[in-house]
Amino acid sequence: MEENLKSRISCSVDAHLEEAIHLSEDLAAHPELPYQEYESSRKMAELLKDAGFAVTYPYDGYDTAFCACLDNGEGPSVALLTEYDALPEIGHGCGHNLHGSLSVLTGLALKEMKDLFQGKLYVIGTPAEEENGAKIGMADHGIFDDMSLALMMHSHAGKESIPNMDVLSLRCYVVEFHGETAHAVASPWLGKSALAAARKFLDLIDARRECFTPDIHVNAVILDGGKAPNIIPDYSKIRMEFRTDSMAKLLQVDEMVKKCAQAAAMALDCTVSLTFGLSDFADMVRVQPLEEEIAADMKAFGLKVGKVEHPTGSSDVGNVSYRCPSLQGLLSITKENMALHTAAFRDATLKPEAHAAMKAGACSMAALCLKTFTDAAFRDQVQKAWNQALEEKKQ
């Protein structure tokens, strides 16, 4: 990266760093739960509107979503994604206050450099990442279909930042069995145990584990198994989550789940219904040129960068990645090793080390956005890599 460009990016970020830090601290002091982020989203939207972005708020049917657009002439479209929902009791234990503000900061910095590029820059507020993430619905509605890049960073802990966050697809099932009640001692032969059907269903799923590929994970709980041990239960309810490394694999798993549920119901003379507890979360379509470029940018702005780690969770950014080239870097805001979704991590977002990381992250994202806007050969390379990766996911 040329020193002049690096200096320009750094100065543009500095121009808005203090207001981004104040925003992060304000969100931390006033955490709002998923789909209730009215003040958090309003504050972000107002900052962007005051800076000259055209703001639509609410957006796409979500009361707490927004879309801020800087129309800077003909050219590519790039989206910066913001998150701002908090966790019950803990508050911003996942760092959304910091990395949501980071995306806003990146947008404000790019506005300062609008003489360097042409195209449309979007800052999109995406509610409820901790629950049924709004990015899923937005992706389904085609919001990202024409984007050259959708980008964010997620707060992270440890000595290294990571160029991208690999994630697994996820489908959540609610499985309900219906039978017939009877006295468990006086006349059990008159009953049809929904609990027995539920247990047999779990046994059948466990029997299939032997033939799972290593990426498949399943976890389940019985939410309702009856009211008293002396009554044959006529109703049982299970919540189950499957994760896989592709949406295509998830569809294969879906057939297996249905067969196991129907077999268990048939064996115990019960009926069964399957519904989805959440929208499907997609796995990440990784784009190597994007990961290499953001890694170089992160190093240029002083971050120590590690390798992309094996996926252990899910994120609604995965759904965006099935629609356009996408990236979710992991920005280390503290060198201490600590878990997310904890009070300790929440408190770490308010420290000077985290604010320094916010600046470096915003500089890195701004650099990648500028390259996407201005380098047609790079955009073509990214698009081809994304097309190939997406095709491989379908196999």
Beta strands, then each sheet from edge to edge (+ up, - down):
strand 1: 54-56
strand 2: 66-72
strand 3: 77-82
strand 4: 119-125
strand 5: 149-157
strand 6: 169-178
strand 7: 182-183
strand 8: 217-224
strand 9: 231-232
strand 10: 235-244
strand 11: 271-276
strand 12: 326-334
sheet 1: 1+ 2- 4+ 3+ 5+ 12+
sheet 2: 8+ 10- 6+ 11-
sheet 3: 7+ 9-
end
